[in-house]
Amino acid sequence: MRNNNPQFSLCCENGKVLLPNLLATPQELEVLLTSKESSAVKFRDQIRMYNSVLAFTSLGAKVDELVTGGPGLYSFHIQGELYHKIRSLCPAEGQQPQFTQLYIHDTKREHQNRHVVMPSLDPTTLDRLLTMMYNINPYVKVFKMARDMMATKGDPMDLKLRLIAFRTKDARRYNVPTANEVVALMVGDGSEVVDRRDVVLAQQVGPFQRNSELHVGYMVLHYPLLFPYDEDG
């Protein structure tokens, strides 16, 4: 017998739990996702490459080289888990900037540096996406502040950037975070008290850090085109 008045309790406590509507897709991204223009169609074919060149974190895993890259059908075999990792604000001397470093290091050649990483991407499309990121993404805004601080200081400065794991407001609502909620700029020796899930990036080259999967920015730092506003996860 069909129930014309179903009751839902496990998922939403009989309607007590209300999820807010998703934020509207930024216009620049919506055009690229829906337009039939050749540039938009090519963007959709290469969307993972565009996401990678705009991402703040890289993918990490212990790859089983005995299986990967062998003859026959390509396979990607790992031991353990996949994770996201992030490095210092500036690359080592002689190395090309990657991921977060692209937003801070040598920004006069930022677009050129990105094309070195992904030379097949369309420059105009990448410019549109970068403009979008600089306008709405709170992480990019703080990285820009860090870049400006390093550029204006005449003397060496021990600058660190702290990716904050917890918000002060209600984390159950998928609010758009502000710049001062996602990142803190710290000048000092790094002795400031931080939460164990926070990620602190030094200005100079250091070892890769794993971004905790419990960090609210775990997904948004790796998939900026899925979360263009960096909504809390």
FIKOL-774626 format. One record per residue: x, y, z of N, C-alpha, C in turn; residue in three letters; residue number from 1. Coordinates in pm, whole numbers, plus 32768, in hexadecimal, padded with zeros to 4 digits. Layout:
% residues N
> X  Y  Z  X  Y  Z  X  Y  Z  ALA  NUM $
...
% end
This chain:
% residues 233
> 8055  7F88  8000  8000  8000  8000  8058  807D  8000  MET  1 $
> 8038  80DA  7FA9  808A  8154  7F9D  8065  81B9  8009  ARG  2 $
> 80CB  81F0  8046  80B6  8254  80AF  80C0  82DE  8070  ASN  3 $
> 8052  8327  806E  804F  83AC  8032  8087  8418  808E  ASN  4 $
> 809C  83F5  810A  80D2  8455  816B  8147  8416  81B6  ASN  5 $
> 81B7  8403  8171  822A  83C2  81B5  8263  841C  8222  PRO  6 $
> 8299  83DD  8289  82D8  8424  82F7  836D  8402  82F8  GLN  7 $
> 83BF  8469  8301  8450  8456  8302  8487  847F  838B  PHE  8 $
> 84CD  8425  83CD  84FD  8443  8454  8594  8432  8463  SER  9 $
> 85CD  83C6  842C  865B  83AC  8441  86B3  8417  8401  LEU  10 $
> 868B  844B  8390  86E2  84A7  8348  86D7  8536  8377  CYS  11 $
> 8660  8560  83A0  864B  85EF  83BF  85FD  8608  843E  CYS  12 $
> 85EC  85A1  8491  85A4  85B2  8510  851A  85F1  84F9  GLU  13 $
> 84D0  85B3  849C  8448  85E2  847D  8444  8675  8457  ASN  14 $
> 84A7  869D  8408  84A6  8725  83D5  84EB  878B  842D  GLY  15 $
> 8525  8760  849D  8569  87BF  84F5  85EE  87ED  84BB  LYS  16 $
> 862E  8795  846D  86AE  87B7  8430  8694  87ED  83A4  VAL  17 $
> 86BD  8868  838D  86A8  88AA  830C  872F  88D1  82D2  LEU  18 $
> 874C  88A1  825C  87C8  88C5  8219  87B3  893F  81C2  LEU  19 $
> 8810  899F  81C7  8802  8A16  8172  8816  89F3  80E0  PRO  20 $
> 87E1  8A46  8089  87F4  8A32  7FFA  8887  8A43  7FD6  ASN  21 $
> 88B0  89FC  7F6D  8937  8A0D  7F3C  894A  8A98  7F03  LEU  22 $
> 89C2  8ACC  7F0D  89DF  8B50  7ED7  89DC  8B4C  7E3F  LEU  23 $
> 89B7  8BBC  7E05  89B3  8BC5  7D73  8A3F  8BB7  7D3A  ALA  24 $
> 8A4B  8B71  7CCC  8ACC  8B62  7C8A  8AFB  8BE8  7C56  THR  25 $
> 8B79  8C0E  7C6E  8BAC  8C8D  7C38  8B95  8C94  7BA1  PRO  26 $
> 8B74  8D0B  7B72  8B50  8D1B  7AE5  8BBD  8CEA  7A87  GLN  27 $
> 8C3B  8D0B  7AA6  8CA9  8CE3  7A50  8CAF  8C4B  7A42  GLU  28 $
> 8C9A  8C04  7AB1  8CA0  8B72  7AAF  8C23  8B37  7A6F  LEU  29 $
> 8BB0  8B72  7A88  8B34  8B3E  7A4E  8B37  8B42  79B6  GLU  30 $
> 8B6E  8BAE  797F  8B78  8BB8  78ED  8BCE  8B48  78B6  VAL  31 $
> 8C3E  8B2F  78F9  8C97  8AC5  78CB  8C5A  8A3B  78D9  LEU  32 $
> 8C02  8A29  793A  8BC3  89A7  7952  8B4B  898D  78F8  LEU  33 $
> 8B10  89F6  78C1  8A92  89E5  7877  8A98  8A12  77E5  THR  34 $
> 8AF5  8A68  77C3  8AF9  8AA1  773C  8B20  8A37  76D5  SER  35 $
> 8AF0  8A4D  765A  8B14  89F5  75EA  8B88  8A2C  7599  LYS  36 $
> 8BC1  8A9C  75C5  8C35  8AD3  7580  8CAA  8A70  7588  GLU  37 $
> 8CFF  8A76  7522  8D6D  8A15  7519  8DC9  8A1C  7593  SER  38 $
> 8DE2  8A97  75C5  8E3A  8AA6  763A  8DFE  8A65  76B5  SER  39 $
> 8D79  8A6F  76C4  8D36  8A34  7737  8D33  899B  772B  ALA  40 $
> 8D1C  8969  76B3  8D1C  88D8  769D  8DA6  889F  76BC  VAL  41 $
> 8E0E  88E4  7690  8E96  88B5  76AC  8EB5  88BD  7741  LYS  42 $
> 8E81  8924  7783  8E93  892F  7815  8E5A  88B6  785B  PHE  43 $
> 8DE2  888C  7835  8DA4  8819  7876  8DF2  8798  785C  ARG  44 $
> 8E30  8790  77E6  8E84  871B  77CA  8F02  8719  7821  ASP  45 $
> 8F32  8790  7847  8FAF  879B  7893  8F98  87CE  7922  GLN  46 $
> 8F20  87BE  7954  8EFC  87FD  79D4  8F54  87CB  7A47  ILE  47 $
> 8F7E  874E  7A43  8FD4  871C  7AAF  905D  875D  7AAA  ARG  48 $
> 908D  877B  7A33  910F  87BE  7A27  9105  884E  7A5A  MET  49 $
> 9096  8892  7A3A  9082  891A  7A6D  9079  8919  7B05  TYR  50 $
> 9032  88B6  7B3B  9027  88AE  7BCC  90B0  8898  7C0C  ASN  51 $
> 9101  8844  7BCF  9185  8826  7C08  91DF  88A0  7C09  SER  52 $
> 91DA  88F1  7B9F  9234  8964  7B98  9205  89D6  7BF3  VAL  53 $
> 9188  89CF  7C22  9154  8A33  7C80  9151  8A01  7D0F  LEU  54 $
> 9169  897F  7D25  915E  8944  7DAA  91CC  8976  7E07  ALA  55 $
> 91AF  8972  7E88  920E  899B  7EEF  925D  8925  7F26  PHE  56 $
> 9227  88AD  7F1A  9269  8836  7F4F  927B  87CF  7EE0  THR  57 $
> 92DC  8777  7EF2  92F5  870C  7E92  92C8  8687  7ECE  SER  58 $
> 92BF  8624  7E78  9293  859F  7EA3  930D  854E  7ECB  LEU  59 $
> 9303  8508  7F3B  9371  84B6  7F6B  9346  8426  7F7F  GLY  60 $
> 93A1  83CB  7F69  9387  833D  7F7F  940B  82F1  7F73  ALA  61 $
> 9411  827B  7FAC  9483  8222  7F9C  9465  81C7  7F26  LYS  62 $
> 94A2  81E7  7EB4  9482  81A2  7E37  94D3  8120  7E2D  VAL  63 $
> 948F  80B5  7E04  94D1  8036  7DEE  950B  8037  7D62  ASP  64 $
> 958C  8054  7D57  95CD  8062  7CD5  95D9  7FDD  7C8B  GLU  65 $
> 95CC  7F6C  7CD1  95D5  7EEA  7C8F  955D  7ED2  7C34  LEU  66 $
> 94EE  7F16  7C52  9474  7F06  7C03  9460  7F7C  7BA6  VAL  67 $
> 9470  7FF4  7BDA  9459  806D  7B8C  94C2  807C  7B1F  THR  68 $
> 9496  809D  7AA8  94F3  80B7  7A3B  9525  803C  79F3  GLY  69 $
> 94EE  7FC9  7A12  9519  7F4F  79D0  94D6  7F3F  7949  GLY  70 $
> 94F7  7ED4  7902  94B9  7EBC  787F  9425  7E9A  788D  PRO  71 $
> 93DD  7EAE  781E  934E  7E8F  781F  92FA  7F05  784C  GLY  72 $
> 9281  7EE8  7877  9222  7F50  78A1  9259  7F9F  7917  LEU  73 $
> 9252  8024  790E  9288  8078  7979  923C  8060  79FB  TYR  74 $
> 9284  8058  7A67  9246  804A  7AEB  9291  80A1  7B4E  SER  75 $
> 924A  80CA  7BB4  9283  8120  7C1C  926B  80DA  7CA1  PHE  76 $
> 92D3  809F  7CD8  92C6  804D  7D4F  9312  808F  7DC1  HIS  77 $
> 92CF  80A1  7E33  930F  80E3  7EA5  9307  8089  7F1F  ILE  78 $
> 935D  80A6  7F7F  9358  8064  8001  932B  80CB  8068  GLN  79 $
> 92C7  80AA  80B5  9295  8109  8118  922A  8164  80DD  GLY  80 $
> 9229  81E1  8109  91BE  823D  80E5  91F0  82AF  808D  GLU  81 $
> 9191  82EC  8046  91AC  8369  8001  91A2  83DB  8065  LEU  82 $
> 91F3  8443  8052  91EB  84B6  80AB  9213  8533  805D  TYR  83 $
> 91F9  85A7  8099  921D  8626  805C  9293  8661  80A6  HIS  84 $
> 92F0  869E  805D  9366  86D6  809D  9380  8763  806A  LYS  85 $
> 93C8  87AF  80BB  93E1  883B  809D  946E  885D  80CD  ILE  86 $
> 94AF  88BE  808B  9539  88DC  80AD  9547  896D  80D7  ARG  87 $
> 95C1  89A4  80D0  95DE  8A2B  8100  95A4  8A94  80A2  SER  88 $
> 95AB  8B12  80CD  9575  8B80  807E  95CA  8B9C  8002  LEU  89 $
> 964C  8B85  800A  96A6  8BA2  7F9A  96F2  8B24  7F73  CYS  90 $
> 970C  8B11  7EF2  9757  8A9A  7EC7  97EB  8AA7  7EE5  PRO  91 $
> 9830  8A38  7EE0  98C2  8A39  7EF0  9901  8A7F  7E78  ALA  92 $
> 9977  8AB6  7E8C  99BA  8AFD  7E20  99D2  8AA1  7DA9  GLU  93 $
> 99AA  8AD0  7D33  99BB  8A82  7CBA  9948  8A26  7C99  GLY  94 $
> 98E6  8A1B  7CF5  9873  89C6  7CDC  97FB  8A18  7CAE  GLN  95 $
> 97A5  89DB  7C5E  972C  8A1D  7C32  96C3  8A1D  7CA2  GLN  96 $
> 9679  8A8B  7CB4  960F  8A8C  7D18  959C  8A2F  7CF2  PRO  97 $
> 955C  89F5  7D56  94ED  8999  7D40  9480  89B4  7DA5  GLN  98 $
> 9403  899A  7D7D  938E  899F  7DD3  9387  8A25  7E1F  PHE  99 $
> 9386  8A24  7EA4  9379  8AA0  7EF0  93E3  8B06  7ECB  THR  100 $
> 945A  8AD9  7EAE  94C9  8B33  7E8E  94AC  8B89  7E14  GLN  101 $
> 9458  8B5A  7DB8  9438  8BA5  7D40  93EB  8C25  7D5F  LEU  102 $
> 93A6  8C28  7DD1  935A  8C9F  7DF8  93B1  8D07  7E3E  TYR  103 $
> 942C  8CE3  7E60  9480  8D3A  7EB1  9502  8D5F  7E6A  ILE  104 $
> 9543  8CFD  7E30  95CA  8D10  7DFC  95C8  8D45  7D6D  HIS  105 $
> 9613  8DAF  7D53  9628  8DE5  7CCC  95A3  8DF9  7C83  ASP  106 $
> 9549  8E45  7CC1  94C3  8E55  7C89  94C2  8EAB  7C0A  THR  107 $
> 952F  8EF3  7BEE  9535  8F3C  7B70  9534  8EDB  7AFA  LYS  108 $
> 9562  8E60  7B14  9562  8DFA  7AAD  9507  8D85  7AD7  ARG  109 $
> 949E  8DA6  7B21  9447  8D3D  7B57  9409  8CE8  7AE7  GLU  110 $
> 93D6  8D2B  7A80  9397  8CE0  7A14  93FD  8C8C  79CA  HIS  111 $
> 9473  8CC3  79B3  94DC  8C78  7970  9505  8BFF  79C1  GLN  112 $
> 950E  8C10  7A46  9534  8BA0  7A9C  94CD  8B30  7A96  ASN  113 $
> 944E  8B55  7A8C  93E4  8AF0  7A84  93E9  8AA7  79FE  ARG  114 $
> 940B  8AEE  7995  9411  8AAE  7913  948B  8A52  7908  HIS  115 $
> 94F2  8A6C  7957  9562  8A0E  795D  9532  8989  7996  VAL  116 $
> 94D9  8991  79FA  94A3  8918  7A39  9442  88D1  79DA  VAL  117 $
> 93E6  891F  799B  9381  88E6  7943  9381  8933  78BE  MET  118 $
> 93DE  8918  7863  93EC  8968  77E9  9379  895B  7787  PRO  119 $
> 9325  88F5  7794  92B9  88E1  7733  923B  8932  7753  SER  120 $
> 9238  8978  77C4  91C0  89C2  77EB  91B5  8A45  779E  LEU  121 $
> 9139  8A6E  7786  911E  8AE9  773C  913B  8B63  7796  ASP  122 $
> 9191  8BC0  776D  91B6  8C32  77C2  913E  8C89  77E7  PRO  123 $
> 90E2  8C9F  7789  906E  8CF5  77A6  9014  8CB5  780E  THR  124 $
> 8FFA  8C34  7800  8FA7  8BEE  7862  8FE8  8BEF  78EB  THR  125 $
> 906A  8BD7  78F0  90B1  8BD8  7970  90AD  8C63  79AF  LEU  126 $
> 90B9  8CCB  795F  90AF  8D54  7993  9027  8D6D  79D2  ASP  127 $
> 8FBD  8D3D  7991  8F36  8D50  79C6  8F25  8D0A  7A4D  ARG  128 $
> 8F5B  8C92  7A56  8F4F  8C47  7AD3  8FA3  8C86  7B42  LEU  129 $
> 9019  8CB6  7B20  906D  8CF8  7B85  902B  8D77  7BB8  LEU  130 $
> 8FEF  8DC4  7B5E  8FA8  8E3E  7B88  8F37  8E1A  7BE8  THR  131 $
> 8EEE  8DB0  7BC9  8E83  8D82  7C22  8EBA  8D5D  7CAA  MET  132 $
> 8F29  8D13  7CAD  8F63  8CE8  7D2B  8F8F  8D5F  7D7F  MET  133 $
> 8FCD  8DC1  7D40  8FFC  8E36  7D8A  8F87  8E89  7DC0  TYR  134 $
> 8F14  8E81  7D7F  8EA1  8ED1  7DAA  8E52  8E92  7E1B  ASN  135 $
> 8E4A  8E0C  7E1F  8DEC  8DCE  7E7D  8E2B  8D6B  7EDD  ILE  136 $
> 8EA5  8D3C  7EC3  8EDE  8CD2  7F14  8F29  8D0C  7F8B  ASN  137 $
> 8F00  8CED  8007  8F41  8D2A  807C  8FD2  8CFF  808F  PRO  138 $
> 8FF6  8C85  8068  9081  8C59  8075  90DB  8CAB  801A  TYR  139 $
> 90AE  8CC2  7F9E  90FF  8D0F  7F40  9115  8D9D  7F74  VAL  140 $
> 90AF  8DD7  7FB1  90BB  8E60  7FE4  9127  8E69  8050  LYS  141 $
> 912F  8E04  80A6  9195  8E08  8110  921F  8DEA  80D7  VAL  142 $
> 9228  8D8F  8077  92A9  8D77  8037  92DC  8DF5  7FF2  PHE  143 $
> 9280  8E42  7FBA  92A5  8EC2  7F7C  92DB  8F22  7FE7  LYS  144 $
> 929C  8F22  805E  92CE  8F75  80CB  935B  8F4B  80F3  MET  145 $
> 9372  8EC8  80FC  93F7  8E97  811F  945D  8EC0  80B5  ALA  146 $
> 9437  8EB4  8037  948F  8EDD  7FCA  94B3  8F71  7FD4  ARG  147 $
> 944F  8FC4  7FEE  9467  9054  7FF9  94C0  9075  806F  ASP  148 $
> 94AF  902D  80DF  9502  9045  8155  9593  9023  8138  MET  149 $
> 95AA  8FB4  80F3  9633  8F8C  80D4  9673  8FEA  806F  MET  150 $
> 9621  9023  8016  9656  907C  7FAF  967A  9106  7FE6  ALA  151 $
> 9630  9134  804C  9645  91BB  807F  96AD  91C1  80ED  THR  152 $
> 96CA  9150  812D  972D  914E  8198  97BA  914D  815E  LYS  153 $
> 980A  91B0  8186  9893  91B5  8154  98EF  9151  8197  GLY  154 $
> 98D1  9130  8216  9926  90D2  825F  98E4  9048  8261  ASP  155 $
> 9931  8FDF  8274  98F8  8F59  8279  9890  8F4E  82E9  PRO  156 $
> 9823  8F09  82CC  97B7  8EFD  832D  9790  8E6B  833B  MET  157 $
> 9783  8E3F  83B6  975C  8DB5  83CF  96C5  8DAF  83D0  ASP  158 $
> 968B  8DA3  8359  95F9  8DA3  8349  95C7  8D14  8341  LEU  159 $
> 955D  8CFA  8389  951B  8C78  8384  9486  8C8D  836A  LYS  160 $
> 944C  8C2B  8329  93BE  8C32  8307  9379  8BB9  8343  LEU  161 $
> 9315  8BD2  8395  92D0  8B68  83DE  9246  8B4E  83A1  ARG  162 $
> 9231  8AD4  8373  91AF  8AAC  833F  915A  8A7D  83B5  LEU  163 $
> 90F5  8AC9  83D6  90A6  8AB1  844F  9045  8A3C  8439  ILE  164 $
> 9044  89DE  8497  8FF3  8965  8488  8F64  8977  84B6  ALA  165 $
> 8F4C  89D3  8511  8EC6  89E1  8548  8E96  8A71  853B  PHE  166 $
> 8E14  8A81  8529  8DD6  8B05  851E  8D96  8B2B  85A2  ARG  167 $
> 8D86  8BAD  85B5  8D46  8BDC  862F  8CAF  8BDA  8623  THR  168 $
> 8C7B  8BD8  85A8  8BEA  8BD6  8597  8BB8  8B48  8586  LYS  169 $
> 8B36  8B39  8574  8AF7  8AB7  856C  8B2A  8A6B  84F2  ASP  170 $
> 8B7B  8A04  8507  8BB7  89BB  8498  8B53  8961  8451  ALA  171 $
> 8ADB  894C  848D  8A7A  88F5  844D  8A36  8939  83D7  ARG  172 $
> 8A3E  89BD  83D1  8A06  8A05  8360  8A78  8A26  8301  ARG  173 $
> 8A62  8A0A  8281  8ACE  8A12  8220  8AE4  8AA3  81F7  TYR  174 $
> 8B12  8AF3  8256  8B27  8B80  823E  8BA0  8B97  81E6  ASN  175 $
> 8B9E  8C08  81A0  8C14  8C32  8157  8C74  8C71  81BA  VAL  176 $
> 8CEA  8C37  81CF  8D47  8C6F  8231  8D86  8CEF  81FF  PRO  177 $
> 8DB5  8D3F  825C  8DFE  8DB8  8239  8E93  8D9E  8246  THR  178 $
> 8EE3  8DF9  8210  8F73  8DE4  820D  8FAE  8DD3  8299  ALA  179 $
> 8F7E  8E24  82F9  8FB9  8E1C  837E  8F87  8DA4  83CE  ASN  180 $
> 8F29  8D56  8394  8EFB  8CDC  83D7  8F44  8C60  83A4  GLU  181 $
> 8F78  8C64  832D  8FB7  8BED  82F4  904D  8BEA  830A  VAL  182 $
> 908C  8C5F  8311  911E  8C66  8317  9147  8CD4  8377  VAL  183 $
> 91B5  8CBE  83BE  91F2  8D25  8412  9282  8D39  83E9  ALA  184 $
> 92AB  8DB6  83DA  9337  8DD5  83BB  9381  8DEA  843E  LEU  185 $
> 93F3  8DA9  844D  9440  8DB3  84C9  94CE  8DDC  84A8  MET  186 $
> 9500  8E3F  84EF  958B  8E69  84E3  95D0  8E48  8566  VAL  187 $
> 9630  8DEE  8562  9673  8DC5  85DD  96B8  8D41  85CB  GLY  188 $
> 96D4  8CFF  863A  9722  8C83  8636  96CA  8C07  8630  ASP  189 $
> 9647  8C1A  8625  95EE  8BA7  861B  95C8  8B6B  86A0  GLY  190 $
> 95E4  8BAF  870E  95C5  8B7A  8792  9534  8B95  87BB  SER  191 $
> 94E8  8BD8  8765  945D  8BF5  8785  940F  8B73  8796  GLU  192 $
> 93AF  8B75  87EF  935D  8AFF  8808  92FD  8AEB  8794  VAL  193 $
> 92FE  8A73  875B  92A4  8A53  86EE  9261  89CE  870C  VAL  194 $
> 91EE  89BA  86CD  91A8  893B  86DC  91F5  88CD  8695  ASP  195 $
> 91EB  8853  86C7  9239  87E5  868F  9212  87C4  8600  ARG  196 $
> 9199  87EE  85D4  9171  87D3  854B  918D  8849  84EF  ARG  197 $
> 91B9  88B9  8526  91E0  8929  84D2  925C  8904  8481  ASP  198 $
> 926D  8945  840F  92E3  8933  83BD  932E  89B8  83B8  VAL  199 $
> 93AD  89B9  83DF  93FE  8A32  83E1  9467  8A28  8374  VAL  200 $
> 9463  8A86  8315  94C1  8A86  82A5  952D  8AED  82BE  LEU  201 $
> 95AA  8AC3  82B9  961A  8B1F  82C9  9639  8B62  8244  ALA  202 $
> 967E  8BD5  824D  96A2  8C1D  81D3  970A  8BD1  8184  GLN  203 $
> 976B  8B97  81C9  97D7  8B50  8187  97B2  8ABE  8174  GLN  204 $
> 9800  8A7B  8121  97E2  89F1  80FD  97EC  8996  8177  VAL  205 $
> 978A  8942  8186  9789  88DF  81F0  974C  885F  81BB  GLY  206 $
> 973B  87FB  820F  9701  877C  81E0  966D  878D  81BF  PRO  207 $
> 963B  8734  816B  95AC  8733  814F  9560  8717  81CF  PHE  208 $
> 94EC  8756  81DD  9494  873B  824E  9414  86FA  821C  GLN  209 $
> 93E2  869C  8269  9362  865F  8247  92F2  86B4  827F  ARG  210 $
> 928F  86D0  822C  921B  871A  8257  91B6  86B7  8290  ASN  211 $
> 9193  86C7  830F  9139  8668  8350  90B3  8662  8308  SER  212 $
> 9080  85E8  82F7  8FFD  85D8  82B6  8F8D  8612  830B  GLU  213 $
> 8FAA  8633  838A  8F46  8671  83E1  8F49  8709  83D7  LEU  214 $
> 8FA9  873F  8390  8FB1  87D0  837B  8F3D  87FC  8322  HIS  215 $
> 8EF9  886A  8346  8E85  8896  82F7  8EAC  88BC  8269  VAL  216 $
> 8F2C  88DA  8253  8F59  88FE  81CE  8F95  888A  817F  GLY  217 $
> 8F87  8810  81B2  8FC8  879D  8173  8F9E  878E  80E1  TYR  218 $
> 8F1D  8791  80C6  8EEC  877E  803E  8EF6  87FD  7FEC  MET  219 $
> 8ED7  8870  8029  8ED1  88EB  7FDB  8F5C  8919  7FAD  VAL  220 $
> 8FC4  88F6  7FF9  904B  891B  7FD0  907B  88C8  7F59  LEU  221 $
> 9042  8853  7F48  906D  87FB  7EDA  9012  8806  7E60  HIS  222 $
> 8F95  8830  7E75  8F34  8837  7E07  8EF7  88C3  7DFE  TYR  223 $
> 8F46  8927  7DD7  8F13  89B0  7DD6  8EA4  89C7  7D70  PRO  224 $
> 8E9C  8977  7D08  8E30  8989  7CA7  8DAD  8949  7CD4  LEU  225 $
> 8DB4  88EB  7D32  8D3A  88B5  7D6E  8D0A  890F  7DE0  LEU  226 $
> 8D66  8951  7E24  8D45  89A8  7E94  8D84  8A32  7E7C  PHE  227 $
> 8D52  8A7E  7E1A  8D94  8AFC  7DF6  8D93  8B64  7E65  PRO  228 $
> 8D2F  8B5D  7EBD  8D29  8BBB  7F2E  8D72  8B87  7FA9  TYR  229 $
> 8DA6  8B0B  7FA0  8DE4  8AC8  8013  8D85  8ABC  8088  ASP  230 $
> 8D0D  8A8D  8069  8CAC  8A76  80D4  8CE2  8A0F  8135  GLU  231 $
> 8CBD  8A18  81B4  8CEA  89B9  8218  8CB7  892E  81F7  ASP  232 $
> 8D0F  88CD  8208  8CE8  8843  81F1  8CD4  87F9  8273  GLY  233 $
% end
